[in-house]
Every structure is written in C-alpha cells, then in structure tokens.
Amino acid sequence: MQSPAQPVLRERILLGVGGGIAAYKAADLVRRLREVGAEVRVVMTEAAREFVGPTTFQALSGHPVRSSLWDPAAEAAMGHIELARWADRIVIAPATAGLIARLAAGMADDLVTTLCLASRAPLVLAPAMNQAMWAHPATRANVAMLVARGAMLVGPGVGGQACGDEGAGRMAEPAEIVAALSAAASPPPLLAGRRVLVNAGPTYEDIDPVRFLGNRSSGKMGFAVAEAAARVGATVTLVAGPVRLATPAGVERVDVRSAREMAEAVFRLAPAAEVFVAAAAVADFTPKLASGSKIKKSDEGLSLSLVPTTDILATLGAWPERPFLVGFAAETESVEDYARDKLARKNLDLIAANAVGGSDDAFDADDNALLLIARDGTRVDLPRAPKSALAARLVAEIAARLPSR
Ligand SMILES: Cc1cc2nc3c(=O)[nH]c(=O)nc-3n(C[C@H](O)[C@H](O)[C@H](O)COP(=O)(O)O)c2cc1C
C-alpha cells in the first residue's frame, strides 16, 4: 500500500545506466520507481556492467536487462525499436561524461545511445561525474546542447565525491530523481473543476441491418483531448462514436453510433458543460430511410437517397448560453481558409485545423500537426507531434482563453 503523500508515477520508464561509480544508486532508483507505480526496464552500457551486475537490475525491475545491440535472442523478443517506442520516458542515471558526450553528438554506437536516438520519449539525465569533468567546457557544451533539445536535468548535487574531490558532480539521490519525474508528470491543474465535453470518432449511418456509411476517423485525437483535459483537473465526459479505444482514466464515456445519437447525446450533455471540443467526424449525410432487411444484390445497382444530418456545432453556436466551443477542421486543401470560414460561420471560439488525405494524413495516425485559430484571429502553429502532446497543448490554449467563472 502506498501512503497518500507518496507520488504516483504510472509511466513506462526506460532506465539507461552509464558506467560511473554511482551505478549502484541506479539499483535503488529502480526499486523506488517501481514503488510509486512505474514499470521499469533497464539497459546498461558495457562500462556500467563493470560497476553493477545485470542480475541486480533484472531482479529489481522484474524484466531482462539488455546491454548489447547484438543480442539475437533479445531482438527476437522485444527488439530495440520496440523498446524505444515502449518508453514513456528515458532516464539516464548515472549520466556519465562519456555518455552525455555521445548523446549530444547523436551517436548510436551502443544500445543505450541507439535507444535514445530511436525514441521520441522525453529524456531525463541525472549526471554523475568528477567535479572537474562536470566543469569542463566540453561537458558544459554537451549538456547545454541536450537541454536545448528538450532533455531535463536532475542534479547533479554538490558535495564530497567518491574520488575525494569536493564540488558539483554527485548524482542526485534516487528519491530526488523520483520526485522530479513525478512533478514533471503532473501538469498544473489548468482546468481544475471545469466541466469539459468532448466528442470523438466516426459515426455509422445504417443503410440496412448489415451495411452502413462510415468514415476513417479513429477517435484517437478526441480521446487524447479527453485524457489531456482530465489530466489537468477537468471533469470530462466523452461521447464516443464506434471506436476501439480504451476509455482514458477518470473520463466518463457515453457510446453512440449514428450522427443522430451523437447529436442527441451532445445536446443533452452540453448545457452542463463549460467547454465542448468537437473532435468527432460526424456524418454530414445519412440515408433517408434505412432498410429494415438486408438489401438484396441486384444487377441494376443501388441508389441511396441521403439527407443532411443535424450540424451539432452550428446548433450549439446559436444557443444563447453555450459552452466555449472548439471545432476541428479536417480539410484536404486550403486548410486555413476553410477553418477561418468554419470558425465564423458556426460561431466558434477556437478551431483546430489539420490536413487530411495527403502525406500528412491525420486519420488513424498517432501523430498530427494542428493550426489553432482563435475567435480574435490569433493563430498558433502546433508542429507535427504525437496526438497526446498536441492534445495537451490544445487544452492549455483552451484554458488560457476560457472565461473565468
Ligand atoms: C572507478 C571508475 C569510476 C568512474 N566513475 C565515473 C563517473 O562517476 N562519471 C563519469 O562520467 N565517468 C566515470 N568513469 C569513467 C567512465 O567509466 C568511462 O568514461 C566510461 O567510458 C563511461 O562509459 P559510458 O559512456 O558507457 O557511461 C569512471 C571510471 C572508473 C574506472
């Protein structure tokens, strides 16, 4: 059982252990990370094995430990690219001067550096070295370069060193590293207590009991927005079309199938919401009449008569008291022009535009790029990134513009 004061870190952490005297402290770090809920896999440099044996890390992490790129058995199980993708964050502790230099140079000459290069997970460094090595201009430049690329530094501390020197270079204590990781994982509660409604996914418009008109939306963006809003303290309800996605933690989910069901659910829930993020790809047209029995195959072909569905956002935009409205515009061309037009026409507060259909296709992808345009005309470019990161940025932009109560 965890005490309430203890941080919680539900992350997959790849711990890279460098060849320094502080490698023994990395064993305690694994233990502490697991105590707060993290799943940990350890990779070691060859030099690290001179200091601590892999068996220690294997026993503490509960997973095999890898050191070499050239391990056919390990590559057949979880290969190094899968391991790079698996990680939510990569922590290098101890980050030796040599390892920092190789990472700064973008080298991929062993398993640890290759994983860092192959992964998009944020990098956290806990440097540990003699004070002269830490103060050296080469190390200073290497660290500055890694920080400029987004790496987070924990430590080093100042004090007595294993070599007898005094100064900066001691690895941060494992408890400090865990606290820093937990603090970075808990974003500020930007939407604490605010009620957010999100819709996501496609809709299915039935033609007959076995056929429907659908679209390619996966729901990933809307689910990421719901998750990001919940992570910053919002009370989130997610109206989901037919998708195969797990409900994000702390989010209340309402499942629907058709555009009509989607509209009914949103209109029922919107009066209680302060923000509505319309990320669903709701069908614009639906069959005028769905056949009650399966339409038989025929040589004459089949003509479907389609009628427009209710425009959910435009309807909400006309409500005298309406939530803060955020729309998505998925367009194949003139993305910004269409987005600005939709923002004005539907009386929205913010629109997130993305290109679909080309090489930058957003549908079903894990990555996307967004252009946000606000009611006052300001635009924010969110370059290509995982949908989870984009969703966090979008939620922060919403929070910054949402009128206070
Ligand atoms: C006993 C001993 C202790 C060492 N401690 C450190 C250290 O704390 N930090 C460091 O940067 N290098 C230290 N080194 C030097 C590294 O082991 C050496 O630069 C190695 O190539 C680093 O390997 P890595 O890049 O795989 O971490 C130490 C060497 C020895 C022999």
The ligand as a MOL file (V3000), in Angstrom:
LIG
                    3D

  0  0  0     0  0            999 V3000
M  V30 BEGIN CTAB
M  V30 COUNTS 31 33 0 0 0
M  V30 BEGIN ATOM
M  V30 1 C 36.3430 3.5010 -10.9140 0
M  V30 2 C 35.8060 4.3780 -12.0260 0
M  V30 3 C 34.8200 5.2640 -11.7310 0
M  V30 4 C 34.3130 6.1030 -12.7210 0
M  V30 5 N 33.3060 6.9690 -12.4210 0
M  V30 6 C 32.8450 7.8000 -13.3740 0
M  V30 7 C 31.8080 8.7290 -13.0610 0
M  V30 8 O 31.2880 8.7880 -11.9470 0
M  V30 9 N 31.3730 9.5400 -14.0410 0
M  V30 10 C 31.9110 9.5190 -15.2930 0
M  V30 11 O 31.4660 10.3020 -16.1270 0
M  V30 12 N 32.8670 8.6340 -15.6150 0
M  V30 13 C 33.3590 7.7840 -14.6810 0
M  V30 14 N 34.3620 6.9030 -15.0080 0
M  V30 15 C 34.8270 6.8460 -16.3760 0
M  V30 16 C 33.8460 6.0570 -17.2160 0
M  V30 17 O 33.6740 4.7610 -16.7000 0
M  V30 18 C 34.2830 5.9910 -18.6720 0
M  V30 19 O 34.3450 7.2920 -19.2130 0
M  V30 20 C 33.3680 5.1220 -19.4870 0
M  V30 21 O 33.8340 5.0550 -20.8100 0
M  V30 22 C 31.9660 5.6770 -19.4900 0
M  V30 23 O 31.1380 4.7440 -20.0780 0
M  V30 24 P 29.6570 5.0920 -20.5230 0
M  V30 25 O 29.7700 6.1500 -21.5580 0
M  V30 26 O 29.1340 3.8180 -21.0530 0
M  V30 27 O 28.9340 5.5680 -19.3290 0
M  V30 28 C 34.8650 6.0470 -14.0270 0
M  V30 29 C 35.8660 5.1320 -14.3000 0
M  V30 30 C 36.3230 4.3180 -13.3170 0
M  V30 31 C 37.4330 3.3240 -13.6550 0
M  V30 END ATOM
M  V30 BEGIN BOND
M  V30 1 1 1 2
M  V30 2 1 2 3
M  V30 3 2 2 30
M  V30 4 2 3 4
M  V30 5 1 4 5
M  V30 6 1 4 28
M  V30 7 2 5 6
M  V30 8 1 6 7
M  V30 9 1 6 13
M  V30 10 2 7 8
M  V30 11 1 7 9
M  V30 12 1 9 10
M  V30 13 2 10 11
M  V30 14 1 10 12
M  V30 15 2 12 13
M  V30 16 1 13 14
M  V30 17 1 14 15
M  V30 18 1 14 28
M  V30 19 1 15 16
M  V30 20 1 16 17
M  V30 21 1 16 18
M  V30 22 1 18 19
M  V30 23 1 18 20
M  V30 24 1 20 21
M  V30 25 1 20 22
M  V30 26 1 22 23
M  V30 27 1 23 24
M  V30 28 2 24 25
M  V30 29 1 24 26
M  V30 30 1 24 27
M  V30 31 2 28 29
M  V30 32 1 29 30
M  V30 33 1 30 31
M  V30 END BOND
M  V30 END CTAB
M  END
